[in-house]
């Protein structure tokens, strides 16, 4: 059986990041967090690899911000 990538719900992402649902949906709509809708278009889902990429991008932005603040 092939490996299947873990899929997260909006609630999973909210719980992990401690972020409000509206923020997560805003990140999705702005293209910062890649996600897809299930058939019939009601529920968002996020692949684990896309979620990890989002977290890494946020860490890079934070590091750049902190280094600029120190200058």
mmCIF file of the N, C-alpha and C atoms, coordinates in Angstrom:
data_MODEL
# 
_entry.id   MODEL 
# 
loop_
_atom_site.group_PDB 
_atom_site.id 
_atom_site.type_symbol 
_atom_site.label_atom_id 
_atom_site.label_alt_id 
_atom_site.label_comp_id 
_atom_site.label_asym_id 
_atom_site.label_entity_id 
_atom_site.label_seq_id 
_atom_site.pdbx_PDB_ins_code 
_atom_site.Cartn_x 
_atom_site.Cartn_y 
_atom_site.Cartn_z 
_atom_site.occupancy 
_atom_site.B_iso_or_equiv 
_atom_site.pdbx_formal_charge 
_atom_site.auth_seq_id 
_atom_site.auth_comp_id 
_atom_site.auth_asym_id 
_atom_site.auth_atom_id 
_atom_site.pdbx_PDB_model_num 
ATOM 1   N N  . UNK A 1 1  ? 0.837   -1.172 0.000  1.00 0.00 ? 1  UNK A N  1 
ATOM 2   C CA . UNK A 1 1  ? 0.000   0.000  0.000  1.00 0.00 ? 1  UNK A CA 1 
ATOM 3   C C  . UNK A 1 1  ? 0.891   1.248  0.000  1.00 0.00 ? 1  UNK A C  1 
ATOM 4   N N  . UNK A 1 2  ? 0.647   2.199  -0.903 1.00 0.00 ? 2  UNK A N  1 
ATOM 5   C CA . UNK A 1 2  ? 1.499   3.399  -0.967 1.00 0.00 ? 2  UNK A CA 1 
ATOM 6   C C  . UNK A 1 2  ? 1.277   4.294  0.248  1.00 0.00 ? 2  UNK A C  1 
ATOM 7   N N  . UNK A 1 3  ? 2.322   5.064  0.567  1.00 0.00 ? 3  UNK A N  1 
ATOM 8   C CA . UNK A 1 3  ? 2.201   6.025  1.665  1.00 0.00 ? 3  UNK A CA 1 
ATOM 9   C C  . UNK A 1 3  ? 1.207   7.109  1.273  1.00 0.00 ? 3  UNK A C  1 
ATOM 10  N N  . UNK A 1 4  ? 0.341   7.436  2.183  1.00 0.00 ? 4  UNK A N  1 
ATOM 11  C CA . UNK A 1 4  ? -0.650  8.480  1.963  1.00 0.00 ? 4  UNK A CA 1 
ATOM 12  C C  . UNK A 1 4  ? -0.289  9.655  2.858  1.00 0.00 ? 4  UNK A C  1 
ATOM 13  N N  . UNK A 1 5  ? -0.233  10.831 2.256  1.00 0.00 ? 5  UNK A N  1 
ATOM 14  C CA . UNK A 1 5  ? 0.132   12.024 3.012  1.00 0.00 ? 5  UNK A CA 1 
ATOM 15  C C  . UNK A 1 5  ? -0.989  12.409 3.980  1.00 0.00 ? 5  UNK A C  1 
ATOM 16  N N  . UNK A 1 6  ? -0.612  12.813 5.177  1.00 0.00 ? 6  UNK A N  1 
ATOM 17  C CA . UNK A 1 6  ? -1.580  13.254 6.187  1.00 0.00 ? 6  UNK A CA 1 
ATOM 18  C C  . UNK A 1 6  ? -2.270  14.518 5.696  1.00 0.00 ? 6  UNK A C  1 
ATOM 19  N N  . UNK A 1 7  ? -3.551  14.602 5.979  1.00 0.00 ? 7  UNK A N  1 
ATOM 20  C CA . UNK A 1 7  ? -4.362  15.759 5.608  1.00 0.00 ? 7  UNK A CA 1 
ATOM 21  C C  . UNK A 1 7  ? -4.919  16.380 6.886  1.00 0.00 ? 7  UNK A C  1 
ATOM 22  N N  . UNK A 1 8  ? -4.818  17.704 6.987  1.00 0.00 ? 8  UNK A N  1 
ATOM 23  C CA . UNK A 1 8  ? -5.308  18.425 8.153  1.00 0.00 ? 8  UNK A CA 1 
ATOM 24  C C  . UNK A 1 8  ? -6.580  19.193 7.826  1.00 0.00 ? 8  UNK A C  1 
ATOM 25  N N  . UNK A 1 9  ? -7.394  19.396 8.843  1.00 0.00 ? 9  UNK A N  1 
ATOM 26  C CA . UNK A 1 9  ? -8.567  20.260 8.723  1.00 0.00 ? 9  UNK A CA 1 
ATOM 27  C C  . UNK A 1 9  ? -8.174  21.670 9.162  1.00 0.00 ? 9  UNK A C  1 
ATOM 28  N N  . UNK A 1 10 ? -9.062  22.614 8.925  1.00 0.00 ? 10 UNK A N  1 
ATOM 29  C CA . UNK A 1 10 ? -8.842  23.979 9.418  1.00 0.00 ? 10 UNK A CA 1 
ATOM 30  C C  . UNK A 1 10 ? -8.713  23.953 10.948 1.00 0.00 ? 10 UNK A C  1 
ATOM 31  N N  . UNK A 1 11 ? -9.556  23.175 11.605 1.00 0.00 ? 11 UNK A N  1 
ATOM 32  C CA . UNK A 1 11 ? -9.499  23.082 13.070 1.00 0.00 ? 11 UNK A CA 1 
ATOM 33  C C  . UNK A 1 11 ? -8.151  22.552 13.536 1.00 0.00 ? 11 UNK A C  1 
ATOM 34  N N  . UNK A 1 12 ? -7.601  21.553 12.839 1.00 0.00 ? 12 UNK A N  1 
ATOM 35  C CA . UNK A 1 12 ? -6.278  21.027 13.196 1.00 0.00 ? 12 UNK A CA 1 
ATOM 36  C C  . UNK A 1 12 ? -5.236  22.138 13.157 1.00 0.00 ? 12 UNK A C  1 
ATOM 37  N N  . UNK A 1 13 ? -5.261  22.926 12.083 1.00 0.00 ? 13 UNK A N  1 
ATOM 38  C CA . UNK A 1 13 ? -4.288  24.016 11.915 1.00 0.00 ? 13 UNK A CA 1 
ATOM 39  C C  . UNK A 1 13 ? -4.498  25.070 13.007 1.00 0.00 ? 13 UNK A C  1 
ATOM 40  N N  . UNK A 1 14 ? -5.749  25.425 13.258 1.00 0.00 ? 14 UNK A N  1 
ATOM 41  C CA . UNK A 1 14 ? -6.051  26.403 14.321 1.00 0.00 ? 14 UNK A CA 1 
ATOM 42  C C  . UNK A 1 14 ? -5.525  25.930 15.666 1.00 0.00 ? 14 UNK A C  1 
ATOM 43  N N  . UNK A 1 15 ? -5.797  24.680 15.991 1.00 0.00 ? 15 UNK A N  1 
ATOM 44  C CA . UNK A 1 15 ? -5.358  24.131 17.273 1.00 0.00 ? 15 UNK A CA 1 
ATOM 45  C C  . UNK A 1 15 ? -3.836  24.113 17.386 1.00 0.00 ? 15 UNK A C  1 
ATOM 46  N N  . UNK A 1 16 ? -3.159  23.716 16.315 1.00 0.00 ? 16 UNK A N  1 
ATOM 47  C CA . UNK A 1 16 ? -1.702  23.620 16.348 1.00 0.00 ? 16 UNK A CA 1 
ATOM 48  C C  . UNK A 1 16 ? -1.054  24.993 16.497 1.00 0.00 ? 16 UNK A C  1 
ATOM 49  N N  . UNK A 1 17 ? -1.559  25.974 15.746 1.00 0.00 ? 17 UNK A N  1 
ATOM 50  C CA . UNK A 1 17 ? -0.949  27.305 15.751 1.00 0.00 ? 17 UNK A CA 1 
ATOM 51  C C  . UNK A 1 17 ? -1.522  28.231 16.817 1.00 0.00 ? 17 UNK A C  1 
ATOM 52  N N  . UNK A 1 18 ? -2.659  27.869 17.386 1.00 0.00 ? 18 UNK A N  1 
ATOM 53  C CA . UNK A 1 18 ? -3.323  28.763 18.323 1.00 0.00 ? 18 UNK A CA 1 
ATOM 54  C C  . UNK A 1 18 ? -3.873  29.991 17.622 1.00 0.00 ? 18 UNK A C  1 
ATOM 55  N N  . UNK A 1 19 ? -4.256  29.822 16.361 1.00 0.00 ? 19 UNK A N  1 
ATOM 56  C CA . UNK A 1 19 ? -4.740  30.936 15.544 1.00 0.00 ? 19 UNK A CA 1 
ATOM 57  C C  . UNK A 1 19 ? -6.255  30.831 15.371 1.00 0.00 ? 19 UNK A C  1 
ATOM 58  N N  . UNK A 1 20 ? -6.923  31.961 15.222 1.00 0.00 ? 20 UNK A N  1 
ATOM 59  C CA . UNK A 1 20 ? -8.358  31.919 14.974 1.00 0.00 ? 20 UNK A CA 1 
ATOM 60  C C  . UNK A 1 20 ? -8.670  31.368 13.576 1.00 0.00 ? 20 UNK A C  1 
ATOM 61  N N  . UNK A 1 21 ? -9.842  30.780 13.447 1.00 0.00 ? 21 UNK A N  1 
ATOM 62  C CA . UNK A 1 21 ? -10.285 30.205 12.174 1.00 0.00 ? 21 UNK A CA 1 
ATOM 63  C C  . UNK A 1 21 ? -10.240 31.252 11.050 1.00 0.00 ? 21 UNK A C  1 
ATOM 64  N N  . UNK A 1 22 ? -10.657 32.474 11.350 1.00 0.00 ? 22 UNK A N  1 
ATOM 65  C CA . UNK A 1 22 ? -10.675 33.524 10.328 1.00 0.00 ? 22 UNK A CA 1 
ATOM 66  C C  . UNK A 1 22 ? -9.274  33.795 9.779  1.00 0.00 ? 22 UNK A C  1 
ATOM 67  N N  . UNK A 1 23 ? -8.263  33.728 10.625 1.00 0.00 ? 23 UNK A N  1 
ATOM 68  C CA . UNK A 1 23 ? -6.882  33.951 10.165 1.00 0.00 ? 23 UNK A CA 1 
ATOM 69  C C  . UNK A 1 23 ? -6.441  32.846 9.226  1.00 0.00 ? 23 UNK A C  1 
ATOM 70  N N  . UNK A 1 24 ? -6.739  31.606 9.577  1.00 0.00 ? 24 UNK A N  1 
ATOM 71  C CA . UNK A 1 24 ? -6.339  30.481 8.734  1.00 0.00 ? 24 UNK A CA 1 
ATOM 72  C C  . UNK A 1 24 ? -7.016  30.583 7.374  1.00 0.00 ? 24 UNK A C  1 
ATOM 73  N N  . UNK A 1 25 ? -8.290  30.891 7.359  1.00 0.00 ? 25 UNK A N  1 
ATOM 74  C CA . UNK A 1 25 ? -9.003  31.031 6.083  1.00 0.00 ? 25 UNK A CA 1 
ATOM 75  C C  . UNK A 1 25 ? -8.443  32.200 5.280  1.00 0.00 ? 25 UNK A C  1 
ATOM 76  N N  . UNK A 1 26 ? -8.094  33.288 5.937  1.00 0.00 ? 26 UNK A N  1 
ATOM 77  C CA . UNK A 1 26 ? -7.487  34.440 5.250  1.00 0.00 ? 26 UNK A CA 1 
ATOM 78  C C  . UNK A 1 26 ? -6.154  34.043 4.615  1.00 0.00 ? 26 UNK A C  1 
ATOM 79  N N  . UNK A 1 27 ? -5.315  33.280 5.326  1.00 0.00 ? 27 UNK A N  1 
ATOM 80  C CA . UNK A 1 27 ? -4.039  32.825 4.774  1.00 0.00 ? 27 UNK A CA 1 
ATOM 81  C C  . UNK A 1 27 ? -4.269  31.957 3.542  1.00 0.00 ? 27 UNK A C  1 
ATOM 82  N N  . UNK A 1 28 ? -5.303  31.126 3.594  1.00 0.00 ? 28 UNK A N  1 
ATOM 83  C CA . UNK A 1 28 ? -5.630  30.263 2.446  1.00 0.00 ? 28 UNK A CA 1 
ATOM 84  C C  . UNK A 1 28 ? -6.056  31.126 1.263  1.00 0.00 ? 28 UNK A C  1 
ATOM 85  N N  . UNK A 1 29 ? -6.964  32.057 1.490  1.00 0.00 ? 29 UNK A N  1 
ATOM 86  C CA . UNK A 1 29 ? -7.487  32.892 0.406  1.00 0.00 ? 29 UNK A CA 1 
ATOM 87  C C  . UNK A 1 29 ? -6.419  33.792 -0.197 1.00 0.00 ? 29 UNK A C  1 
ATOM 88  N N  . UNK A 1 30 ? -5.427  34.199 0.610  1.00 0.00 ? 30 UNK A N  1 
ATOM 89  C CA . UNK A 1 30 ? -4.317  35.021 0.103  1.00 0.00 ? 30 UNK A CA 1 
ATOM 90  C C  . UNK A 1 30 ? -3.236  34.182 -0.566 1.00 0.00 ? 30 UNK A C  1 
ATOM 91  N N  . UNK A 1 31 ? -3.355  32.852 -0.474 1.00 0.00 ? 31 UNK A N  1 
ATOM 92  C CA . UNK A 1 31 ? -2.376  31.971 -1.102 1.00 0.00 ? 31 UNK A CA 1 
ATOM 93  C C  . UNK A 1 31 ? -1.140  31.699 -0.258 1.00 0.00 ? 31 UNK A C  1 
ATOM 94  N N  . UNK A 1 32 ? -1.141  32.139 0.969  1.00 0.00 ? 32 UNK A N  1 
ATOM 95  C CA . UNK A 1 32 ? 0.019   31.895 1.841  1.00 0.00 ? 32 UNK A CA 1 
ATOM 96  C C  . UNK A 1 32 ? 0.044   30.461 2.345  1.00 0.00 ? 32 UNK A C  1 
ATOM 97  N N  . UNK A 1 33 ? -1.144  29.887 2.573  1.00 0.00 ? 33 UNK A N  1 
ATOM 98  C CA . UNK A 1 33 ? -1.273  28.501 3.013  1.00 0.00 ? 33 UNK A CA 1 
ATOM 99  C C  . UNK A 1 33 ? -2.053  27.759 1.932  1.00 0.00 ? 33 UNK A C  1 
ATOM 100 N N  . UNK A 1 34 ? -1.396  26.806 1.293  1.00 0.00 ? 34 UNK A N  1 
ATOM 101 C CA . UNK A 1 34 ? -2.055  26.058 0.230  1.00 0.00 ? 34 UNK A CA 1 
ATOM 102 C C  . UNK A 1 34 ? -3.058  25.087 0.824  1.00 0.00 ? 34 UNK A C  1 
ATOM 103 N N  . UNK A 1 35 ? -4.229  25.023 0.210  1.00 0.00 ? 35 UNK A N  1 
ATOM 104 C CA . UNK A 1 35 ? -5.293  24.147 0.687  1.00 0.00 ? 35 UNK A CA 1 
ATOM 105 C C  . UNK A 1 35 ? -6.185  23.782 -0.496 1.00 0.00 ? 35 UNK A C  1 
ATOM 106 N N  . UNK A 1 36 ? -7.029  22.802 -0.281 1.00 0.00 ? 36 UNK A N  1 
ATOM 107 C CA . UNK A 1 36 ? -7.981  22.413 -1.325 1.00 0.00 ? 36 UNK A CA 1 
ATOM 108 C C  . UNK A 1 36 ? -9.325  22.147 -0.669 1.00 0.00 ? 36 UNK A C  1 
ATOM 109 N N  . UNK A 1 37 ? -10.355 22.249 -1.478 1.00 0.00 ? 37 UNK A N  1 
ATOM 110 C CA . UNK A 1 37 ? -11.703 21.976 -0.969 1.00 0.00 ? 37 UNK A CA 1 
ATOM 111 C C  . UNK A 1 37 ? -12.119 20.575 -1.369 1.00 0.00 ? 37 UNK A C  1 
ATOM 112 N N  . UNK A 1 38 ? -12.880 19.956 -0.512 1.00 0.00 ? 38 UNK A N  1 
ATOM 113 C CA . UNK A 1 38 ? -13.439 18.646 -0.801 1.00 0.00 ? 38 UNK A CA 1 
ATOM 114 C C  . UNK A 1 38 ? -14.538 18.800 -1.858 1.00 0.00 ? 38 UNK A C  1 
ATOM 115 N N  . UNK A 1 39 ? -14.924 17.700 -2.501 1.00 0.00 ? 39 UNK A N  1 
ATOM 116 C CA . UNK A 1 39 ? -16.013 17.795 -3.481 1.00 0.00 ? 39 UNK A CA 1 
ATOM 117 C C  . UNK A 1 39 ? -17.231 18.504 -2.883 1.00 0.00 ? 39 UNK A C  1 
ATOM 118 N N  . UNK A 1 40 ? -17.907 19.234 -3.707 1.00 0.00 ? 40 UNK A N  1 
ATOM 119 C CA . UNK A 1 40 ? -19.063 20.064 -3.350 1.00 0.00 ? 40 UNK A CA 1 
ATOM 120 C C  . UNK A 1 40 ? -18.638 21.361 -2.680 1.00 0.00 ? 40 UNK A C  1 
ATOM 121 N N  . UNK A 1 41 ? -17.325 21.588 -2.538 1.00 0.00 ? 41 UNK A N  1 
ATOM 122 C CA . UNK A 1 41 ? -16.764 22.879 -2.196 1.00 0.00 ? 41 UNK A CA 1 
ATOM 123 C C  . UNK A 1 41 ? -17.038 23.499 -0.842 1.00 0.00 ? 41 UNK A C  1 
ATOM 124 N N  . UNK A 1 42 ? -17.300 22.715 0.173  1.00 0.00 ? 42 UNK A N  1 
ATOM 125 C CA . UNK A 1 42 ? -17.596 23.318 1.478  1.00 0.00 ? 42 UNK A CA 1 
ATOM 126 C C  . UNK A 1 42 ? -16.428 23.285 2.447  1.00 0.00 ? 42 UNK A C  1 
ATOM 127 N N  . UNK A 1 43 ? -15.685 22.202 2.499  1.00 0.00 ? 43 UNK A N  1 
ATOM 128 C CA . UNK A 1 43 ? -14.686 22.010 3.548  1.00 0.00 ? 43 UNK A CA 1 
ATOM 129 C C  . UNK A 1 43 ? -13.264 22.100 3.010  1.00 0.00 ? 43 UNK A C  1 
ATOM 130 N N  . UNK A 1 44 ? -12.431 22.894 3.676  1.00 0.00 ? 44 UNK A N  1 
ATOM 131 C CA . UNK A 1 44 ? -11.025 23.022 3.319  1.00 0.00 ? 44 UNK A CA 1 
ATOM 132 C C  . UNK A 1 44 ? -10.221 21.894 3.952  1.00 0.00 ? 44 UNK A C  1 
ATOM 133 N N  . UNK A 1 45 ? -9.168  21.478 3.237  1.00 0.00 ? 45 UNK A N  1 
ATOM 134 C CA . UNK A 1 45 ? -8.200  20.510 3.756  1.00 0.00 ? 45 UNK A CA 1 
ATOM 135 C C  . UNK A 1 45 ? -6.805  20.991 3.373  1.00 0.00 ? 45 UNK A C  1 
ATOM 136 N N  . UNK A 1 46 ? -5.829  20.682 4.217  1.00 0.00 ? 46 UNK A N  1 
ATOM 137 C CA . UNK A 1 46 ? -4.440  21.116 4.017  1.00 0.00 ? 46 UNK A CA 1 
ATOM 138 C C  . UNK A 1 46 ? -3.541  19.893 4.087  1.00 0.00 ? 46 UNK A C  1 
ATOM 139 N N  . UNK A 1 47 ? -2.716  19.710 3.050  1.00 0.00 ? 47 UNK A N  1 
ATOM 140 C CA . UNK A 1 47 ? -1.755  18.604 3.063  1.00 0.00 ? 47 UNK A CA 1 
ATOM 141 C C  . UNK A 1 47 ? -0.644  18.926 4.053  1.00 0.00 ? 47 UNK A C  1 
ATOM 142 N N  . UNK A 1 48 ? -0.116  17.887 4.693  1.00 0.00 ? 48 UNK A N  1 
ATOM 143 C CA . UNK A 1 48 ? 0.942   18.058 5.682  1.00 0.00 ? 48 UNK A CA 1 
ATOM 144 C C  . UNK A 1 48 ? 2.137   18.803 5.087  1.00 0.00 ? 48 UNK A C  1 
ATOM 145 N N  . UNK A 1 49 ? 2.533   18.458 3.879  1.00 0.00 ? 49 UNK A N  1 
ATOM 146 C CA . UNK A 1 49 ? 3.692   19.106 3.250  1.00 0.00 ? 49 UNK A CA 1 
ATOM 147 C C  . UNK A 1 49 ? 3.445   20.601 3.034  1.00 0.00 ? 49 UNK A C  1 
ATOM 148 N N  . UNK A 1 50 ? 2.212   20.971 2.681  1.00 0.00 ? 50 UNK A N  1 
ATOM 149 C CA . UNK A 1 50 ? 1.886   22.388 2.496  1.00 0.00 ? 50 UNK A CA 1 
ATOM 150 C C  . UNK A 1 50 ? 1.863   23.122 3.836  1.00 0.00 ? 50 UNK A C  1 
ATOM 151 N N  . UNK A 1 51 ? 1.378   22.455 4.869  1.00 0.00 ? 51 UNK A N  1 
ATOM 152 C CA . UNK A 1 51 ? 1.355   23.056 6.206  1.00 0.00 ? 51 UNK A CA 1 
ATOM 153 C C  . UNK A 1 51 ? 2.779   23.289 6.715  1.00 0.00 ? 51 UNK A C  1 
ATOM 154 N N  . UNK A 1 52 ? 3.655   22.300 6.524  1.00 0.00 ? 52 UNK A N  1 
ATOM 155 C CA . UNK A 1 52 ? 5.048   22.449 6.961  1.00 0.00 ? 52 UNK A CA 1 
ATOM 156 C C  . UNK A 1 52 ? 5.749   23.560 6.185  1.00 0.00 ? 52 UNK A C  1 
ATOM 157 N N  . UNK A 1 53 ? 5.467   23.675 4.894  1.00 0.00 ? 53 UNK A N  1 
ATOM 158 C CA . UNK A 1 53 ? 6.051   24.754 4.085  1.00 0.00 ? 53 UNK A CA 1 
ATOM 159 C C  . UNK A 1 53 ? 5.585   26.119 4.595  1.00 0.00 ? 53 UNK A C  1 
ATOM 160 N N  . UNK A 1 54 ? 4.323   26.217 4.977  1.00 0.00 ? 54 UNK A N  1 
ATOM 161 C CA . UNK A 1 54 ? 3.779   27.457 5.531  1.00 0.00 ? 54 UNK A CA 1 
ATOM 162 C C  . UNK A 1 54 ? 4.493   27.829 6.831  1.00 0.00 ? 54 UNK A C  1 
ATOM 163 N N  . UNK A 1 55 ? 4.706   26.844 7.686  1.00 0.00 ? 55 UNK A N  1 
ATOM 164 C CA . UNK A 1 55 ? 5.399   27.088 8.956  1.00 0.00 ? 55 UNK A CA 1 
ATOM 165 C C  . UNK A 1 55 ? 6.836   27.533 8.705  1.00 0.00 ? 55 UNK A C  1 
ATOM 166 N N  . UNK A 1 56 ? 7.525   26.862 7.791  1.00 0.00 ? 56 UNK A N  1 
ATOM 167 C CA . UNK A 1 56 ? 8.911   27.228 7.477  1.00 0.00 ? 56 UNK A CA 1 
ATOM 168 C C  . UNK A 1 56 ? 8.988   28.636 6.900  1.00 0.00 ? 56 UNK A C  1 
ATOM 169 N N  . UNK A 1 57 ? 8.053   29.001 6.040  1.00 0.00 ? 57 UNK A N  1 
ATOM 170 C CA . UNK A 1 57 ? 8.040   30.350 5.467  1.00 0.00 ? 57 UNK A CA 1 
ATOM 171 C C  . UNK A 1 57 ? 7.834   31.387 6.571  1.00 0.00 ? 57 UNK A C  1 
ATOM 172 N N  . UNK A 1 58 ? 6.954   31.077 7.515  1.00 0.00 ? 58 UNK A N  1 
ATOM 173 C CA . UNK A 1 58 ? 6.719   31.990 8.639  1.00 0.00 ? 58 UNK A CA 1 
ATOM 174 C C  . UNK A 1 58 ? 7.945   32.140 9.513  1.00 0.00 ? 58 UNK A C  1 
ATOM 175 N N  . UNK A 1 59 ? 8.677   31.053 9.714  1.00 0.00 ? 59 UNK A N  1 
ATOM 176 C CA . UNK A 1 59 ? 9.909   31.116 10.513 1.00 0.00 ? 59 UNK A CA 1 
ATOM 177 C C  . UNK A 1 59 ? 10.939  31.992 9.819  1.00 0.00 ? 59 UNK A C  1 
ATOM 178 N N  . UNK A 1 60 ? 11.059  31.862 8.498  1.00 0.00 ? 60 UNK A N  1 
ATOM 179 C CA . UNK A 1 60 ? 12.020  32.682 7.755  1.00 0.00 ? 60 UNK A CA 1 
ATOM 180 C C  . UNK A 1 60 ? 11.653  34.154 7.846  1.00 0.00 ? 60 UNK A C  1 
ATOM 181 N N  . UNK A 1 61 ? 10.352  34.472 7.722  1.00 0.00 ? 61 UNK A N  1 
ATOM 182 C CA . UNK A 1 61 ? 9.914   35.861 7.840  1.00 0.00 ? 61 UNK A CA 1 
ATOM 183 C C  . UNK A 1 61 ? 10.241  36.407 9.231  1.00 0.00 ? 61 UNK A C  1 
ATOM 184 N N  . UNK A 1 62 ? 10.036  35.603 10.264 1.00 0.00 ? 62 UNK A N  1 
ATOM 185 C CA . UNK A 1 62 ? 10.309  36.038 11.626 1.00 0.00 ? 62 UNK A CA 1 
ATOM 186 C C  . UNK A 1 62 ? 11.804  36.295 11.821 1.00 0.00 ? 62 UNK A C  1 
ATOM 187 N N  . UNK A 1 63 ? 12.638  35.401 11.327 1.00 0.00 ? 63 UNK A N  1 
ATOM 188 C CA . UNK A 1 63 ? 14.084  35.556 11.452 1.00 0.00 ? 63 UNK A CA 1 
ATOM 189 C C  . UNK A 1 63 ? 14.545  36.813 10.727 1.00 0.00 ? 63 UNK A C  1 
ATOM 190 N N  . UNK A 1 64 ? 14.026  37.047 9.515  1.00 0.00 ? 64 UNK A N  1 
ATOM 191 C CA . UNK A 1 64 ? 14.390  38.252 8.772  1.00 0.00 ? 64 UNK A CA 1 
ATOM 192 C C  . UNK A 1 64 ? 13.936  39.502 9.515  1.00 0.00 ? 64 UNK A C  1 
ATOM 193 N N  . UNK A 1 65 ? 12.732  39.457 10.068 1.00 0.00 ? 65 UNK A N  1 
ATOM 194 C CA . UNK A 1 65 ? 12.203  40.598 10.824 1.00 0.00 ? 65 UNK A CA 1 
ATOM 195 C C  . UNK A 1 65 ? 13.079  40.878 12.040 1.00 0.00 ? 65 UNK A C  1 
ATOM 196 N N  . UNK A 1 66 ? 13.425  39.839 12.775 1.00 0.00 ? 66 UNK A N  1 
ATOM 197 C CA . UNK A 1 66 ? 14.247  40.010 13.974 1.00 0.00 ? 66 UNK A CA 1 
ATOM 198 C C  . UNK A 1 66 ? 15.623  40.558 13.623 1.00 0.00 ? 66 UNK A C  1 
ATOM 199 N N  . UNK A 1 67 ? 16.223  40.083 12.521 1.00 0.00 ? 67 UNK A N  1 
ATOM 200 C CA . UNK A 1 67 ? 17.557  40.567 12.161 1.00 0.00 ? 67 UNK A CA 1 
ATOM 201 C C  . UNK A 1 67 ? 17.505  42.023 11.702 1.00 0.00 ? 67 UNK A C  1 
ATOM 202 N N  . UNK A 1 68 ? 16.428  42.438 11.048 1.00 0.00 ? 68 UNK A N  1 
ATOM 203 C CA . UNK A 1 68 ? 16.271  43.840 10.645 1.00 0.00 ? 68 UNK A CA 1 
ATOM 204 C C  . UNK A 1 68 ? 16.063  44.726 11.873 1.00 0.00 ? 68 UNK A C  1 
ATOM 205 N N  . UNK A 1 69 ? 15.359  44.207 12.865 1.00 0.00 ? 69 UNK A N  1 
ATOM 206 C CA . UNK A 1 69 ? 15.070  44.958 14.081 1.00 0.00 ? 69 UNK A CA 1 
ATOM 207 C C  . UNK A 1 69 ? 16.349  45.216 14.872 1.00 0.00 ? 69 UNK A C  1 
ATOM 208 N N  . UNK A 1 70 ? 17.301  44.290 14.793 1.00 0.00 ? 70 UNK A N  1 
ATOM 209 C CA . UNK A 1 70 ? 18.559  44.429 15.531 1.00 0.00 ? 70 UNK A CA 1 
ATOM 210 C C  . UNK A 1 70 ? 19.496  45.443 14.892 1.00 0.00 ? 70 UNK A C  1 
ATOM 211 N N  . UNK A 1 71 ? 19.295  45.725 13.613 1.00 0.00 ? 71 UNK A N  1 
ATOM 212 C CA . UNK A 1 71 ? 20.207  46.646 12.901 1.00 0.00 ? 71 UNK A CA 1 
ATOM 213 C C  . UNK A 1 71 ? 20.013  48.077 13.288 1.00 0.00 ? 71 UNK A C  1 
# 
